[in-house]
Amino acid sequence: MSIIVYFKSNCIQCEATKNAMNRKGIEYKLINIDIQPEAIENLKSLGYYQMPVVITNNDHWSGFRPDKIADLCQLTDVRG
């Protein structure tokens, strides 16, 4: 499964999301919109204006969502 976390620097919810995924052993790709601002238009087209934005093969959401992260553990067969 492909998981991308769009984040920005100094974002508390972004750090919480990355930390939760790291603790659960979930692999993901990071895209910092401060460094790659071209990604912002794509996120806006999906209706997102809050970071982080997490995009998987089957789902996407914004903000720190422990419930969604727990669901990822089941989908990726990670124990956490």
HTML snippet that shows the backbone in 3Dmol.js (N, CA, C, O; Angstrom):
<script src="https://3Dmol.org/build/3Dmol-min.js"></script>
<div id="view" style="width:600px;height:400px;position:relative"></div>
<script>
const pdb = `
ATOM      1  N   MET A   1       0.840  -1.177   0.000  1.00  0.00           N
ATOM      2  CA  MET A   1       0.000   0.000   0.000  1.00  0.00           C
ATOM      3  C   MET A   1       0.886   1.241   0.000  1.00  0.00           C
ATOM      4  O   MET A   1       1.898   1.305   0.699  1.00  0.00           O
ATOM      5  N   SER A   2       0.492   2.196  -0.778  1.00  0.00           N
ATOM      6  CA  SER A   2       1.197   3.466  -0.851  1.00  0.00           C
ATOM      7  C   SER A   2       0.545   4.464   0.099  1.00  0.00           C
ATOM      8  O   SER A   2      -0.670   4.660   0.064  1.00  0.00           O
ATOM      9  N   ILE A   3       1.355   5.091   0.944  1.00  0.00           N
ATOM     10  CA  ILE A   3       0.858   6.098   1.880  1.00  0.00           C
ATOM     11  C   ILE A   3       1.732   7.339   1.745  1.00  0.00           C
ATOM     12  O   ILE A   3       2.956   7.266   1.850  1.00  0.00           O
ATOM     13  N   ILE A   4       1.093   8.469   1.513  1.00  0.00           N
ATOM     14  CA  ILE A   4       1.806   9.745   1.402  1.00  0.00           C
ATOM     15  C   ILE A   4       1.267  10.682   2.472  1.00  0.00           C
ATOM     16  O   ILE A   4       0.056  10.838   2.626  1.00  0.00           O
ATOM     17  N   VAL A   5       2.177  11.301   3.206  1.00  0.00           N
ATOM     18  CA  VAL A   5       1.804  12.290   4.211  1.00  0.00           C
ATOM     19  C   VAL A   5       2.324  13.647   3.738  1.00  0.00           C
ATOM     20  O   VAL A   5       3.532  13.877   3.668  1.00  0.00           O
ATOM     21  N   TYR A   6       1.396  14.529   3.420  1.00  0.00           N
ATOM     22  CA  TYR A   6       1.740  15.906   3.085  1.00  0.00           C
ATOM     23  C   TYR A   6       1.750  16.687   4.388  1.00  0.00           C
ATOM     24  O   TYR A   6       0.807  16.609   5.175  1.00  0.00           O
ATOM     25  N   PHE A   7       2.818  17.438   4.612  1.00  0.00           N
ATOM     26  CA  PHE A   7       2.939  18.166   5.872  1.00  0.00           C
ATOM     27  C   PHE A   7       3.620  19.497   5.634  1.00  0.00           C
ATOM     28  O   PHE A   7       4.126  19.773   4.547  1.00  0.00           O
ATOM     29  N   LYS A   8       3.622  20.317   6.675  1.00  0.00           N
ATOM     30  CA  LYS A   8       4.388  21.556   6.622  1.00  0.00           C
ATOM     31  C   LYS A   8       5.211  21.671   7.897  1.00  0.00           C
ATOM     32  O   LYS A   8       4.894  21.053   8.913  1.00  0.00           O
ATOM     33  N   SER A   9       6.245  22.451   7.831  1.00  0.00           N
ATOM     34  CA  SER A   9       7.139  22.627   8.972  1.00  0.00           C
ATOM     35  C   SER A   9       6.394  23.282  10.137  1.00  0.00           C
ATOM     36  O   SER A   9       5.485  24.088   9.937  1.00  0.00           O
ATOM     37  N   ASN A  10       6.796  22.921  11.352  1.00  0.00           N
ATOM     38  CA  ASN A  10       6.244  23.498  12.579  1.00  0.00           C
ATOM     39  C   ASN A  10       4.739  23.279  12.725  1.00  0.00           C
ATOM     40  O   ASN A  10       4.027  24.149  13.227  1.00  0.00           O
ATOM     41  N   CYS A  11       4.264  22.130  12.291  1.00  0.00           N
ATOM     42  CA  CYS A  11       2.838  21.783  12.370  1.00  0.00           C
ATOM     43  C   CYS A  11       2.673  20.696  13.432  1.00  0.00           C
ATOM     44  O   CYS A  11       3.182  19.587  13.271  1.00  0.00           O
ATOM     45  N   ILE A  12       1.970  21.010  14.505  1.00  0.00           N
ATOM     46  CA  ILE A  12       1.810  20.073  15.624  1.00  0.00           C
ATOM     47  C   ILE A  12       1.060  18.813  15.197  1.00  0.00           C
ATOM     48  O   ILE A  12       1.468  17.703  15.541  1.00  0.00           O
ATOM     49  N   GLN A  13      -0.030  18.976  14.452  1.00  0.00           N
ATOM     50  CA  GLN A  13      -0.783  17.802  14.004  1.00  0.00           C
ATOM     51  C   GLN A  13       0.029  16.945  13.027  1.00  0.00           C
ATOM     52  O   GLN A  13      -0.111  15.722  13.003  1.00  0.00           O
ATOM     53  N   CYS A  14       0.862  17.584  12.237  1.00  0.00           N
ATOM     54  CA  CYS A  14       1.733  16.841  11.308  1.00  0.00           C
ATOM     55  C   CYS A  14       2.708  15.977  12.098  1.00  0.00           C
ATOM     56  O   CYS A  14       2.892  14.800  11.788  1.00  0.00           O
ATOM     57  N   GLU A  15       3.327  16.555  13.110  1.00  0.00           N
ATOM     58  CA  GLU A  15       4.272  15.805  13.939  1.00  0.00           C
ATOM     59  C   GLU A  15       3.580  14.661  14.665  1.00  0.00           C
ATOM     60  O   GLU A  15       4.133  13.566  14.769  1.00  0.00           O
ATOM     61  N   ALA A  16       2.376  14.909  15.168  1.00  0.00           N
ATOM     62  CA  ALA A  16       1.632  13.864  15.866  1.00  0.00           C
ATOM     63  C   ALA A  16       1.305  12.708  14.916  1.00  0.00           C
ATOM     64  O   ALA A  16       1.382  11.542  15.302  1.00  0.00           O
ATOM     65  N   THR A  17       0.946  13.031  13.695  1.00  0.00           N
ATOM     66  CA  THR A  17       0.632  11.998  12.699  1.00  0.00           C
ATOM     67  C   THR A  17       1.872  11.175  12.373  1.00  0.00           C
ATOM     68  O   THR A  17       1.822   9.945  12.373  1.00  0.00           O
ATOM     69  N   LYS A  18       2.979  11.849  12.098  1.00  0.00           N
ATOM     70  CA  LYS A  18       4.218  11.126  11.774  1.00  0.00           C
ATOM     71  C   LYS A  18       4.678  10.273  12.954  1.00  0.00           C
ATOM     72  O   LYS A  18       5.091   9.129  12.767  1.00  0.00           O
ATOM     73  N   ASN A  19       4.609  10.819  14.161  1.00  0.00           N
ATOM     74  CA  ASN A  19       5.025  10.060  15.347  1.00  0.00           C
ATOM     75  C   ASN A  19       4.161   8.829  15.561  1.00  0.00           C
ATOM     76  O   ASN A  19       4.676   7.757  15.880  1.00  0.00           O
ATOM     77  N   ALA A  20       2.851   8.973  15.389  1.00  0.00           N
ATOM     78  CA  ALA A  20       1.947   7.830  15.567  1.00  0.00           C
ATOM     79  C   ALA A  20       2.233   6.747  14.527  1.00  0.00           C
ATOM     80  O   ALA A  20       2.248   5.559  14.850  1.00  0.00           O
ATOM     81  N   MET A  21       2.457   7.154  13.298  1.00  0.00           N
ATOM     82  CA  MET A  21       2.761   6.176  12.246  1.00  0.00           C
ATOM     83  C   MET A  21       4.102   5.497  12.508  1.00  0.00           C
ATOM     84  O   MET A  21       4.242   4.292  12.296  1.00  0.00           O
ATOM     85  N   ASN A  22       5.074   6.256  12.961  1.00  0.00           N
ATOM     86  CA  ASN A  22       6.382   5.677  13.273  1.00  0.00           C
ATOM     87  C   ASN A  22       6.282   4.661  14.405  1.00  0.00           C
ATOM     88  O   ASN A  22       6.865   3.579  14.330  1.00  0.00           O
ATOM     89  N   ARG A  23       5.539   5.013  15.453  1.00  0.00           N
ATOM     90  CA  ARG A  23       5.369   4.091  16.586  1.00  0.00           C
ATOM     91  C   ARG A  23       4.708   2.785  16.163  1.00  0.00           C
ATOM     92  O   ARG A  23       4.996   1.726  16.720  1.00  0.00           O
ATOM     93  N   LYS A  24       3.826   2.865  15.183  1.00  0.00           N
ATOM     94  CA  LYS A  24       3.111   1.676  14.725  1.00  0.00           C
ATOM     95  C   LYS A  24       3.832   0.949  13.596  1.00  0.00           C
ATOM     96  O   LYS A  24       3.365  -0.091  13.131  1.00  0.00           O
ATOM     97  N   GLY A  25       4.965   1.487  13.153  1.00  0.00           N
ATOM     98  CA  GLY A  25       5.746   0.828  12.113  1.00  0.00           C
ATOM     99  C   GLY A  25       5.162   0.943  10.716  1.00  0.00           C
ATOM    100  O   GLY A  25       5.432   0.105   9.856  1.00  0.00           O
ATOM    101  N   ILE A  26       4.367   1.972  10.489  1.00  0.00           N
ATOM    102  CA  ILE A  26       3.756   2.188   9.178  1.00  0.00           C
ATOM    103  C   ILE A  26       4.752   2.934   8.287  1.00  0.00           C
ATOM    104  O   ILE A  26       5.291   3.970   8.677  1.00  0.00           O
ATOM    105  N   GLU A  27       4.985   2.403   7.104  1.00  0.00           N
ATOM    106  CA  GLU A  27       5.883   3.065   6.150  1.00  0.00           C
ATOM    107  C   GLU A  27       5.086   4.065   5.319  1.00  0.00           C
ATOM    108  O   GLU A  27       3.959   3.790   4.908  1.00  0.00           O
ATOM    109  N   TYR A  28       5.683   5.220   5.078  1.00  0.00           N
ATOM    110  CA  TYR A  28       5.009   6.266   4.320  1.00  0.00           C
ATOM    111  C   TYR A  28       6.042   7.164   3.670  1.00  0.00           C
ATOM    112  O   TYR A  28       7.213   7.178   4.050  1.00  0.00           O
ATOM    113  N   LYS A  29       5.585   7.908   2.688  1.00  0.00           N
ATOM    114  CA  LYS A  29       6.419   8.898   2.001  1.00  0.00           C
ATOM    115  C   LYS A  29       5.995  10.279   2.493  1.00  0.00           C
ATOM    116  O   LYS A  29       4.805  10.552   2.650  1.00  0.00           O
ATOM    117  N   LEU A  30       6.969  11.139   2.733  1.00  0.00           N
ATOM    118  CA  LEU A  30       6.694  12.505   3.198  1.00  0.00           C
ATOM    119  C   LEU A  30       6.851  13.509   2.060  1.00  0.00           C
ATOM    120  O   LEU A  30       7.778  13.416   1.256  1.00  0.00           O
ATOM    121  N   ILE A  31       5.942  14.454   2.007  1.00  0.00           N
ATOM    122  CA  ILE A  31       6.074  15.583   1.091  1.00  0.00           C
ATOM    123  C   ILE A  31       5.830  16.850   1.904  1.00  0.00           C
ATOM    124  O   ILE A  31       4.733  17.068   2.418  1.00  0.00           O
ATOM    125  N   ASN A  32       6.859  17.676   2.015  1.00  0.00           N
ATOM    126  CA  ASN A  32       6.785  18.934   2.748  1.00  0.00           C
ATOM    127  C   ASN A  32       6.320  20.022   1.785  1.00  0.00           C
ATOM    128  O   ASN A  32       7.035  20.363   0.842  1.00  0.00           O
ATOM    129  N   ILE A  33       5.124  20.570   2.016  1.00  0.00           N
ATOM    130  CA  ILE A  33       4.595  21.571   1.096  1.00  0.00           C
ATOM    131  C   ILE A  33       5.332  22.904   1.185  1.00  0.00           C
ATOM    132  O   ILE A  33       5.181  23.755   0.309  1.00  0.00           O
ATOM    133  N   ASP A  34       6.130  23.092   2.240  1.00  0.00           N
ATOM    134  CA  ASP A  34       6.970  24.288   2.306  1.00  0.00           C
ATOM    135  C   ASP A  34       8.084  24.208   1.269  1.00  0.00           C
ATOM    136  O   ASP A  34       8.528  25.228   0.741  1.00  0.00           O
ATOM    137  N   ILE A  35       8.530  22.986   0.984  1.00  0.00           N
ATOM    138  CA  ILE A  35       9.610  22.767   0.018  1.00  0.00           C
ATOM    139  C   ILE A  35       9.056  22.457  -1.371  1.00  0.00           C
ATOM    140  O   ILE A  35       9.680  22.783  -2.381  1.00  0.00           O
ATOM    141  N   GLN A  36       7.885  21.826  -1.417  1.00  0.00           N
ATOM    142  CA  GLN A  36       7.252  21.464  -2.689  1.00  0.00           C
ATOM    143  C   GLN A  36       5.861  22.100  -2.779  1.00  0.00           C
ATOM    144  O   GLN A  36       4.857  21.390  -2.731  1.00  0.00           O
ATOM    145  N   PRO A  37       5.792  23.424  -2.907  1.00  0.00           N
ATOM    146  CA  PRO A  37       4.494  24.104  -2.909  1.00  0.00           C
ATOM    147  C   PRO A  37       3.606  23.740  -4.089  1.00  0.00           C
ATOM    148  O   PRO A  37       2.406  24.012  -4.064  1.00  0.00           O
ATOM    149  N   GLU A  38       4.173  23.132  -5.115  1.00  0.00           N
ATOM    150  CA  GLU A  38       3.351  22.721  -6.261  1.00  0.00           C
ATOM    151  C   GLU A  38       2.306  21.670  -5.860  1.00  0.00           C
ATOM    152  O   GLU A  38       1.319  21.479  -6.570  1.00  0.00           O
ATOM    153  N   ALA A  39       2.515  20.999  -4.742  1.00  0.00           N
ATOM    154  CA  ALA A  39       1.560  19.992  -4.261  1.00  0.00           C
ATOM    155  C   ALA A  39       0.302  20.631  -3.682  1.00  0.00           C
ATOM    156  O   ALA A  39      -0.727  19.966  -3.560  1.00  0.00           O
ATOM    157  N   ILE A  40       0.370  21.894  -3.328  1.00  0.00           N
ATOM    158  CA  ILE A  40      -0.757  22.559  -2.663  1.00  0.00           C
ATOM    159  C   ILE A  40      -2.001  22.575  -3.538  1.00  0.00           C
ATOM    160  O   ILE A  40      -3.102  22.337  -3.041  1.00  0.00           O
ATOM    161  N   GLU A  41      -1.853  22.847  -4.808  1.00  0.00           N
ATOM    162  CA  GLU A  41      -3.018  22.912  -5.699  1.00  0.00           C
ATOM    163  C   GLU A  41      -3.736  21.571  -5.777  1.00  0.00           C
ATOM    164  O   GLU A  41      -4.966  21.529  -5.804  1.00  0.00           O
ATOM    165  N   ASN A  42      -2.981  20.478  -5.813  1.00  0.00           N
ATOM    166  CA  ASN A  42      -3.592  19.153  -5.825  1.00  0.00           C
ATOM    167  C   ASN A  42      -4.395  18.919  -4.544  1.00  0.00           C
ATOM    168  O   ASN A  42      -5.505  18.390  -4.595  1.00  0.00           O
ATOM    169  N   LEU A  43      -3.841  19.309  -3.403  1.00  0.00           N
ATOM    170  CA  LEU A  43      -4.535  19.136  -2.131  1.00  0.00           C
ATOM    171  C   LEU A  43      -5.791  20.003  -2.072  1.00  0.00           C
ATOM    172  O   LEU A  43      -6.829  19.565  -1.575  1.00  0.00           O
ATOM    173  N   LYS A  44      -5.697  21.214  -2.569  1.00  0.00           N
ATOM    174  CA  LYS A  44      -6.875  22.099  -2.601  1.00  0.00           C
ATOM    175  C   LYS A  44      -7.959  21.517  -3.504  1.00  0.00           C
ATOM    176  O   LYS A  44      -9.148  21.640  -3.207  1.00  0.00           O
ATOM    177  N   SER A  45      -7.552  20.882  -4.605  1.00  0.00           N
ATOM    178  CA  SER A  45      -8.544  20.294  -5.516  1.00  0.00           C
ATOM    179  C   SER A  45      -9.294  19.147  -4.853  1.00  0.00           C
ATOM    180  O   SER A  45     -10.414  18.824  -5.246  1.00  0.00           O
ATOM    181  N   LEU A  46      -8.673  18.530  -3.842  1.00  0.00           N
ATOM    182  CA  LEU A  46      -9.331  17.476  -3.070  1.00  0.00           C
ATOM    183  C   LEU A  46     -10.156  18.052  -1.915  1.00  0.00           C
ATOM    184  O   LEU A  46     -10.845  17.317  -1.207  1.00  0.00           O
ATOM    185  N   GLY A  47     -10.076  19.385  -1.731  1.00  0.00           N
ATOM    186  CA  GLY A  47     -10.856  20.046  -0.692  1.00  0.00           C
ATOM    187  C   GLY A  47     -10.116  20.265   0.616  1.00  0.00           C
ATOM    188  O   GLY A  47     -10.733  20.591   1.630  1.00  0.00           O
ATOM    189  N   TYR A  48      -8.784  20.087   0.606  1.00  0.00           N
ATOM    190  CA  TYR A  48      -8.016  20.206   1.844  1.00  0.00           C
ATOM    191  C   TYR A  48      -7.317  21.548   1.956  1.00  0.00           C
ATOM    192  O   TYR A  48      -6.691  22.035   1.015  1.00  0.00           O
ATOM    193  N   TYR A  49      -7.447  22.133   3.151  1.00  0.00           N
ATOM    194  CA  TYR A  49      -6.778  23.392   3.475  1.00  0.00           C
ATOM    195  C   TYR A  49      -6.070  23.297   4.814  1.00  0.00           C
ATOM    196  O   TYR A  49      -5.527  24.290   5.298  1.00  0.00           O
ATOM    197  N   GLN A  50      -6.068  22.117   5.417  1.00  0.00           N
ATOM    198  CA  GLN A  50      -5.445  21.875   6.720  1.00  0.00           C
ATOM    199  C   GLN A  50      -4.429  20.747   6.574  1.00  0.00           C
ATOM    200  O   GLN A  50      -4.661  19.782   5.845  1.00  0.00           O
ATOM    201  N   MET A  51      -3.316  20.873   7.265  1.00  0.00           N
ATOM    202  CA  MET A  51      -2.283  19.840   7.248  1.00  0.00           C
ATOM    203  C   MET A  51      -2.363  19.027   8.520  1.00  0.00           C
ATOM    204  O   MET A  51      -2.885  19.534   9.513  1.00  0.00           O
ATOM    205  N   PRO A  52      -1.890  17.828   8.553  1.00  0.00           N
ATOM    206  CA  PRO A  52      -1.362  17.081   7.418  1.00  0.00           C
ATOM    207  C   PRO A  52      -2.506  16.524   6.572  1.00  0.00           C
ATOM    208  O   PRO A  52      -3.653  16.453   7.013  1.00  0.00           O
ATOM    209  N   VAL A  53      -2.165  16.137   5.361  1.00  0.00           N
ATOM    210  CA  VAL A  53      -3.085  15.389   4.516  1.00  0.00           C
ATOM    211  C   VAL A  53      -2.439  14.037   4.275  1.00  0.00           C
ATOM    212  O   VAL A  53      -1.291  13.956   3.841  1.00  0.00           O
ATOM    213  N   VAL A  54      -3.182  12.978   4.560  1.00  0.00           N
ATOM    214  CA  VAL A  54      -2.697  11.614   4.355  1.00  0.00           C
ATOM    215  C   VAL A  54      -3.495  11.016   3.210  1.00  0.00           C
ATOM    216  O   VAL A  54      -4.726  11.037   3.217  1.00  0.00           O
ATOM    217  N   ILE A  55      -2.781  10.484   2.226  1.00  0.00           N
ATOM    218  CA  ILE A  55      -3.428   9.862   1.076  1.00  0.00           C
ATOM    219  C   ILE A  55      -2.930   8.426   0.963  1.00  0.00           C
ATOM    220  O   ILE A  55      -1.727   8.171   0.922  1.00  0.00           O
ATOM    221  N   THR A  56      -3.880   7.492   0.914  1.00  0.00           N
ATOM    222  CA  THR A  56      -3.570   6.078   0.729  1.00  0.00           C
ATOM    223  C   THR A  56      -4.201   5.623  -0.583  1.00  0.00           C
ATOM    224  O   THR A  56      -4.805   6.420  -1.301  1.00  0.00           O
ATOM    225  N   ASN A  57      -4.059   4.352  -0.884  1.00  0.00           N
ATOM    226  CA  ASN A  57      -4.665   3.815  -2.104  1.00  0.00           C
ATOM    227  C   ASN A  57      -6.185   3.943  -2.090  1.00  0.00           C
ATOM    228  O   ASN A  57      -6.807   4.126  -3.137  1.00  0.00           O
ATOM    229  N   ASN A  58      -6.791   3.845  -0.885  1.00  0.00           N
ATOM    230  CA  ASN A  58      -8.246   3.769  -0.790  1.00  0.00           C
ATOM    231  C   ASN A  58      -8.903   4.902  -0.010  1.00  0.00           C
ATOM    232  O   ASN A  58     -10.129   4.942   0.093  1.00  0.00           O
ATOM    233  N   ASP A  59      -8.120   5.816   0.538  1.00  0.00           N
ATOM    234  CA  ASP A  59      -8.687   6.802   1.457  1.00  0.00           C
ATOM    235  C   ASP A  59      -7.801   8.043   1.485  1.00  0.00           C
ATOM    236  O   ASP A  59      -6.657   8.011   1.032  1.00  0.00           O
ATOM    237  N   HIS A  60      -8.334   9.124   2.016  1.00  0.00           N
ATOM    238  CA  HIS A  60      -7.535  10.324   2.299  1.00  0.00           C
ATOM    239  C   HIS A  60      -8.251  11.136   3.357  1.00  0.00           C
ATOM    240  O   HIS A  60      -9.477  11.111   3.469  1.00  0.00           O
ATOM    241  N   TRP A  61      -7.448  11.865   4.139  1.00  0.00           N
ATOM    242  CA  TRP A  61      -8.003  12.684   5.219  1.00  0.00           C
ATOM    243  C   TRP A  61      -6.994  13.753   5.599  1.00  0.00           C
ATOM    244  O   TRP A  61      -5.838  13.726   5.176  1.00  0.00           O
ATOM    245  N   SER A  62      -7.466  14.704   6.416  1.00  0.00           N
ATOM    246  CA  SER A  62      -6.561  15.733   6.927  1.00  0.00           C
ATOM    247  C   SER A  62      -6.651  15.775   8.443  1.00  0.00           C
ATOM    248  O   SER A  62      -7.620  15.311   9.044  1.00  0.00           O
ATOM    249  N   GLY A  63      -5.619  16.341   9.040  1.00  0.00           N
ATOM    250  CA  GLY A  63      -5.558  16.449  10.489  1.00  0.00           C
ATOM    251  C   GLY A  63      -5.015  15.181  11.126  1.00  0.00           C
ATOM    252  O   GLY A  63      -4.786  14.175  10.454  1.00  0.00           O
ATOM    253  N   PHE A  64      -4.815  15.250  12.436  1.00  0.00           N
ATOM    254  CA  PHE A  64      -4.336  14.083  13.188  1.00  0.00           C
ATOM    255  C   PHE A  64      -5.525  13.181  13.462  1.00  0.00           C
ATOM    256  O   PHE A  64      -6.447  13.566  14.183  1.00  0.00           O
ATOM    257  N   ARG A  65      -5.511  11.971  12.886  1.00  0.00           N
ATOM    258  CA  ARG A  65      -6.630  11.031  12.988  1.00  0.00           C
ATOM    259  C   ARG A  65      -6.141   9.676  13.499  1.00  0.00           C
ATOM    260  O   ARG A  65      -5.852   8.786  12.699  1.00  0.00           O
ATOM    261  N   PRO A  66      -6.045   9.508  14.820  1.00  0.00           N
ATOM    262  CA  PRO A  66      -5.598   8.228  15.372  1.00  0.00           C
ATOM    263  C   PRO A  66      -6.455   7.051  14.913  1.00  0.00           C
ATOM    264  O   PRO A  66      -5.945   5.942  14.751  1.00  0.00           O
ATOM    265  N   ASP A  67      -7.749   7.281  14.702  1.00  0.00           N
ATOM    266  CA  ASP A  67      -8.625   6.209  14.242  1.00  0.00           C
ATOM    267  C   ASP A  67      -8.239   5.728  12.849  1.00  0.00           C
ATOM    268  O   ASP A  67      -8.226   4.526  12.586  1.00  0.00           O
ATOM    269  N   LYS A  68      -7.927   6.657  11.965  1.00  0.00           N
ATOM    270  CA  LYS A  68      -7.522   6.301  10.607  1.00  0.00           C
ATOM    271  C   LYS A  68      -6.151   5.630  10.607  1.00  0.00           C
ATOM    272  O   LYS A  68      -5.906   4.707   9.830  1.00  0.00           O
ATOM    273  N   ILE A  69      -5.266   6.090  11.473  1.00  0.00           N
ATOM    274  CA  ILE A  69      -3.937   5.475  11.574  1.00  0.00           C
ATOM    275  C   ILE A  69      -4.075   4.040  12.067  1.00  0.00           C
ATOM    276  O   ILE A  69      -3.379   3.149  11.579  1.00  0.00           O
ATOM    277  N   ALA A  70      -4.960   3.808  13.024  1.00  0.00           N
ATOM    278  CA  ALA A  70      -5.211   2.443  13.500  1.00  0.00           C
ATOM    279  C   ALA A  70      -5.750   1.571  12.373  1.00  0.00           C
ATOM    280  O   ALA A  70      -5.376   0.403  12.260  1.00  0.00           O
ATOM    281  N   ASP A  71      -6.626   2.127  11.540  1.00  0.00           N
ATOM    282  CA  ASP A  71      -7.138   1.379  10.387  1.00  0.00           C
ATOM    283  C   ASP A  71      -6.015   1.002   9.431  1.00  0.00           C
ATOM    284  O   ASP A  71      -6.034  -0.079   8.843  1.00  0.00           O
ATOM    285  N   LEU A  72      -5.030   1.893   9.274  1.00  0.00           N
ATOM    286  CA  LEU A  72      -3.896   1.595   8.392  1.00  0.00           C
ATOM    287  C   LEU A  72      -3.123   0.381   8.882  1.00  0.00           C
ATOM    288  O   LEU A  72      -2.619  -0.401   8.076  1.00  0.00           O
ATOM    289  N   CYS A  73      -3.026   0.219  10.189  1.00  0.00           N
ATOM    290  CA  CYS A  73      -2.327  -0.943  10.746  1.00  0.00           C
ATOM    291  C   CYS A  73      -2.972  -2.233  10.270  1.00  0.00           C
ATOM    292  O   CYS A  73      -2.276  -3.191   9.935  1.00  0.00           O
ATOM    293  N   GLN A  74      -4.286  -2.262  10.238  1.00  0.00           N
ATOM    294  CA  GLN A  74      -4.999  -3.446   9.788  1.00  0.00           C
ATOM    295  C   GLN A  74      -4.819  -3.658   8.286  1.00  0.00           C
ATOM    296  O   GLN A  74      -4.632  -4.787   7.834  1.00  0.00           O
ATOM    297  N   LEU A  75      -4.875  -2.587   7.525  1.00  0.00           N
ATOM    298  CA  LEU A  75      -4.772  -2.688   6.069  1.00  0.00           C
ATOM    299  C   LEU A  75      -3.361  -3.064   5.607  1.00  0.00           C
ATOM    300  O   LEU A  75      -3.193  -3.741   4.593  1.00  0.00           O
ATOM    301  N   THR A  76      -2.360  -2.620   6.355  1.00  0.00           N
ATOM    302  CA  THR A  76      -0.979  -2.902   5.960  1.00  0.00           C
ATOM    303  C   THR A  76      -0.413  -4.091   6.718  1.00  0.00           C
ATOM    304  O   THR A  76       0.757  -4.435   6.553  1.00  0.00           O
ATOM    305  N   ASP A  77      -1.241  -4.725   7.552  1.00  0.00           N
ATOM    306  CA  ASP A  77      -0.841  -5.887   8.357  1.00  0.00           C
ATOM    307  C   ASP A  77       0.323  -5.546   9.291  1.00  0.00           C
ATOM    308  O   ASP A  77       1.215  -6.361   9.527  1.00  0.00           O
ATOM    309  N   VAL A  78       0.285  -4.310   9.816  1.00  0.00           N
ATOM    310  CA  VAL A  78       1.283  -3.873  10.792  1.00  0.00           C
ATOM    311  C   VAL A  78       0.664  -4.044  12.163  1.00  0.00           C
ATOM    312  O   VAL A  78      -0.513  -3.738  12.360  1.00  0.00           O
ATOM    313  N   ARG A  79       1.435  -4.522  13.095  1.00  0.00           N
ATOM    314  CA  ARG A  79       0.940  -4.690  14.465  1.00  0.00           C
ATOM    315  C   ARG A  79       1.270  -3.432  15.257  1.00  0.00           C
ATOM    316  O   ARG A  79       2.442  -3.076  15.374  1.00  0.00           O
ATOM    317  N   GLY A  80       0.282  -2.762  15.793  1.00  0.00           N
ATOM    318  CA  GLY A  80       0.537  -1.573  16.561  1.00  0.00           C
ATOM    319  C   GLY A  80      -0.541  -1.329  17.496  1.00  0.00           C
ATOM    320  O   GLY A  80      -0.501  -0.352  18.243  1.00  0.00           O
TER     321      GLY A  80
END
`;
const viewer = $3Dmol.createViewer("view");
viewer.addModel(pdb, "pdb");
viewer.setStyle({}, {cartoon: {color: "spectrum"}});
viewer.zoomTo();
viewer.render();
</script>
